[in-house]
């Protein structure tokens, strides 16, 4: 099943393309990666995207001469992208320039202390020594454990399908040995005493929609993944990577349609056989792959189908990731001292996380992620200007926040904070501005509860417990993206497409 077919001879003008047809719903990184892999395996692929441009949550918008990536800003594990390009007969470097970012990010604690993180082991040890001298030995032990977790959790399991409870049973001993039953924060606390360093080593689950206080310690692998493969940014923005992936799909003789919304997945005798669009158009398919929100797909695109495992009630009971408030803005000046990625921590940590994830309460304080892509690629803004986005984790729409009323005042509070701290003079030099709230995630990406990353990556919503890449409900229906195994984040969603090699039949089955 994993062997690639010989190079395809696509139909010439006037001829019929006889390759089996795969429809991919959604063109986020997971959907694009799935289309490339399926194309390499001999499928004719049609990707359907409801937005005007491909990318899904990795969409791009341009405003007043500035280019803003709407979503992901960090590219790790570039070898996953190189693999996709190789499947399409090209090299990643031919189409995309990935530039290393250093530091990976600067963490600024509420007391004003700054801590830079990068892949230089000696430099990191020195910084830990300066920040928390008593934790150097514990830090070294934790890094070693993170490497071991990475080798099991990412290298061995991220690309494997979890279609049976026995798959979970097989990894249980390793899961227990690596403290997967603990939270990331709890695991870090076993090795580190300094509260600031604990935060610096445990915040990574937030990058995939998880609460560090209850996300499985398996996600500590992200720390080592960054150290091993680095943090990168595509020149031209993350959208340049999306565009290059779309071109790969076209070079494979396949098609990507935008501004089309899928109304329903068609099922005949328990098998997915195509989709119907909102326009009434029907598209037949041998297989269907959804890169949309899994909960939305089961609840709405399969609304007429009886579900055994993923019923509407179970979808409603699931725990979902936090919401995201994102403010995109451009300045008429440059802030040369601000790195590409900055994390600004507020006065509270654990209590703020509980407000966001558990109480779903919009607190007066916040912690922020500040993205300055022009630190790496000045072409994303007019000459002499800077492009930014600042992200605040907030409650998803299960909370009672009225974002239509609260959004602008929340933005102003963030502006005041940035103006008084890392971006002095900001209020006098803003030349363009745009806001996204959980409402936009619900409306633009059809994300249940406006969650930024779909179902939260808790232990009992991971691996076999997560919606499977091969649907448990409908034959010939498959899932990629943040809502299925292995989870959110660019490496996760690209890996979810690689799982398809295990569960999608060879194209020859349909000939």
ZABA-619334 format. One line per 8 residues: number of its first residue (from 1); for each residue x, y, z of C-alpha. Coordinates in steps of 0.5 Angstrom, whole numbers, plus 500, padded with zeros to 3 digits. Each point is the difference from the previous one (the first is absolute). Layout:
# residues N
NUM) X Y Z; ...
This chain:
# residues 511
1) 500 500 500; 506 505 501; 503 499 494; 500 505 495; 497 499 493; 504 501 494; 500 507 497; 493 502 497
9) 498 502 493; 495 505 501; 494 500 495; 501 505 494; 495 505 497; 494 497 498; 502 493 504; 497 498 507
17) 504 500 506; 499 492 502; 503 501 507; 496 499 506; 497 506 503; 501 503 507; 497 506 502; 503 504 506
25) 496 505 504; 504 506 502; 507 502 498; 504 501 507; 507 497 500; 497 493 502; 495 500 494; 506 503 495
33) 504 495 503; 495 494 499; 499 502 493; 507 500 498; 501 493 503; 494 497 497; 502 503 493; 506 497 501
41) 497 493 501; 496 501 494; 493 503 502; 497 506 496; 499 505 505; 495 506 501; 501 504 506; 494 505 502
49) 501 506 504; 495 505 502; 504 506 501; 503 504 494; 507 498 501; 503 493 502; 503 499 507; 494 499 504
57) 503 503 507; 506 501 497; 497 505 495; 503 507 498; 497 507 500; 503 506 497; 498 507 502; 503 507 499
65) 507 497 497; 501 495 506; 499 493 499; 498 496 507; 500 492 501; 493 499 503; 502 494 504; 507 496 501
73) 506 504 500; 505 494 502; 502 495 496; 504 494 503; 502 493 497; 501 502 493; 502 493 499; 493 499 499
81) 499 505 495; 506 497 496; 497 494 500; 493 502 497; 505 504 495; 503 493 498; 494 497 499; 498 505 495
89) 507 499 496; 503 507 503; 504 503 505; 497 505 505; 506 505 499; 498 500 493; 493 503 502; 501 503 507
97) 505 504 504; 500 498 507; 504 504 505; 502 498 507; 498 505 505; 504 501 506; 499 501 506; 494 495 499
105) 496 505 505; 501 505 505; 497 499 507; 498 506 504; 498 498 507; 495 505 504; 506 502 504; 504 503 494
113) 505 494 499; 501 498 493; 502 493 498; 502 498 493; 499 493 497; 504 497 494; 503 493 498; 507 502 503
121) 501 495 506; 505 503 503; 497 507 499; 494 497 503; 504 497 506; 503 507 502; 493 504 499; 497 495 505
129) 506 501 505; 499 507 500; 492 500 501; 500 494 505; 507 497 502; 497 495 504; 496 497 494; 506 498 495
137) 500 493 502; 493 499 500; 499 504 493; 505 495 497; 496 494 503; 494 503 497; 503 501 493; 503 493 500
145) 493 498 502; 496 504 495; 505 497 494; 498 493 502; 492 502 500; 502 503 493; 503 494 498; 494 496 502
153) 494 505 499; 502 503 494; 505 495 496; 496 494 502; 493 502 501; 498 506 496; 500 497 493; 496 494 503
161) 493 499 499; 496 498 507; 494 496 497; 499 495 506; 501 500 507; 505 495 500; 504 505 496; 500 505 507
169) 501 494 504; 507 498 497; 502 507 501; 497 500 507; 507 498 504; 504 505 496; 495 505 502; 500 499 507
177) 508 499 500; 500 507 497; 495 503 505; 495 501 495; 495 500 505; 503 507 503; 498 506 497; 506 504 497
185) 500 505 506; 500 495 505; 506 496 496; 504 506 500; 499 502 507; 503 493 502; 507 503 497; 499 507 501
193) 499 505 506; 501 507 497; 493 502 498; 502 504 494; 504 494 497; 494 496 501; 496 504 496; 505 501 495
201) 501 492 499; 492 498 501; 497 506 495; 500 496 494; 493 496 500; 497 507 499; 503 500 493; 495 494 498
209) 494 502 504; 502 497 507; 500 502 507; 507 498 503; 497 499 507; 496 494 497; 503 498 493; 503 493 500
217) 508 501 501; 501 496 494; 499 507 497; 507 502 503; 503 497 494; 499 507 496; 505 503 504; 505 495 497
225) 497 500 493; 502 508 500; 507 498 503; 501 495 495; 497 503 493; 500 507 502; 495 506 499; 499 502 493
233) 496 506 496; 499 499 493; 502 507 496; 493 503 497; 497 497 507; 496 494 501; 496 501 495; 506 499 495
241) 500 493 502; 493 499 499; 500 503 493; 506 495 499; 496 494 502; 494 502 496; 505 500 494; 502 493 501
249) 493 498 500; 499 503 493; 507 497 498; 497 493 502; 494 502 495; 495 501 505; 496 506 502; 499 505 506
257) 493 503 500; 499 506 504; 493 504 502; 496 494 501; 497 497 506; 498 493 501; 493 499 502; 500 492 502
265) 504 494 499; 497 495 496; 499 493 502; 497 494 497; 500 493 503; 505 503 506; 505 502 495; 502 507 499
273) 499 501 492; 500 508 499; 498 507 503; 495 505 498; 501 507 500; 496 506 502; 499 501 493; 496 494 499
281) 506 497 496; 502 493 502; 507 497 499; 501 492 500; 506 497 503; 503 494 502; 503 502 507; 498 507 504
289) 505 503 504; 498 505 505; 505 506 502; 494 503 504; 499 500 507; 498 493 502; 495 502 504; 497 504 495
297) 500 495 495; 497 495 504; 495 504 502; 498 504 494; 503 497 494; 497 493 502; 494 503 504; 495 495 496
305) 505 494 502; 499 496 507; 507 500 503; 502 495 506; 506 503 503; 500 507 498; 493 502 501; 497 507 501
313) 500 499 508; 507 497 500; 503 506 495; 496 505 505; 504 496 506; 507 501 497; 505 505 503; 502 505 495
321) 506 505 500; 500 507 502; 498 506 495; 505 505 497; 499 507 500; 505 503 494; 502 507 499; 503 501 493
329) 503 507 500; 506 504 496; 504 505 502; 503 506 497; 507 499 503; 504 494 501; 502 497 507; 506 497 499
337) 502 497 507; 493 496 500; 502 493 497; 495 496 496; 497 496 505; 499 503 507; 495 497 506; 498 505 505
345) 498 497 507; 495 503 504; 500 501 508; 496 493 500; 501 493 497; 496 494 503; 494 504 502; 500 504 493
353) 500 493 497; 494 498 504; 496 506 498; 501 498 493; 500 493 500; 495 498 506; 496 506 502; 500 503 493
361) 500 507 502; 504 506 497; 504 502 505; 503 508 501; 507 497 499; 503 496 495; 507 497 497; 501 501 493
369) 504 498 494; 503 505 495; 502 498 493; 504 505 496; 502 497 493; 503 506 498; 506 498 504; 501 494 495
377) 497 503 494; 499 507 499; 497 500 494; 493 498 503; 499 508 502; 502 506 496; 507 503 501; 501 503 507
385) 494 496 503; 499 494 504; 494 495 500; 498 496 506; 495 496 503; 499 499 507; 496 494 503; 496 499 507
393) 497 493 502; 493 502 502; 494 495 501; 497 497 495; 492 501 498; 498 496 506; 502 506 504; 495 505 500
401) 504 506 497; 497 504 495; 505 502 495; 496 504 496; 500 505 506; 507 498 504; 505 500 494; 502 507 499
409) 500 501 507; 504 494 501; 505 502 494; 501 507 503; 502 497 507; 505 496 496; 502 506 496; 501 504 507
417) 504 494 503; 505 500 494; 501 507 499; 502 500 507; 505 494 500; 503 497 494; 497 505 494; 501 507 503
425) 497 505 495; 495 495 497; 494 504 501; 503 506 496; 502 495 494; 495 495 498; 498 501 493; 496 493 499
433) 496 496 505; 495 494 500; 497 495 505; 498 493 500; 496 497 506; 498 493 501; 493 502 497; 505 501 493
441) 502 493 502; 493 497 500; 498 504 494; 506 499 495; 503 493 502; 493 497 503; 504 499 506; 495 497 506
449) 500 505 505; 505 504 496; 505 496 503; 507 502 497; 503 493 500; 493 495 500; 500 495 506; 505 501 505
457) 506 496 500; 499 496 507; 502 493 502; 493 497 499; 499 504 493; 507 498 497; 502 494 496; 494 495 500
465) 496 504 504; 500 506 495; 496 499 493; 503 495 496; 503 502 493; 496 494 497; 493 502 502; 497 495 505
473) 493 502 497; 500 500 493; 505 496 495; 504 504 495; 500 506 504; 507 502 503; 502 506 505; 506 504 500
481) 502 507 504; 500 502 507; 493 496 502; 503 493 499; 507 497 501; 505 502 502; 497 507 501; 501 507 499
489) 506 504 498; 503 500 493; 504 494 501; 494 496 503; 495 502 494; 506 498 495; 501 494 504; 492 498 500
497) 501 500 492; 506 495 501; 495 495 504; 496 500 494; 505 495 496; 498 495 505; 493 501 500; 498 502 493
505) 499 494 495; 505 500 494; 497 504 494; 500 493 496; 494 497 505; 496 505 496; 502 499 493
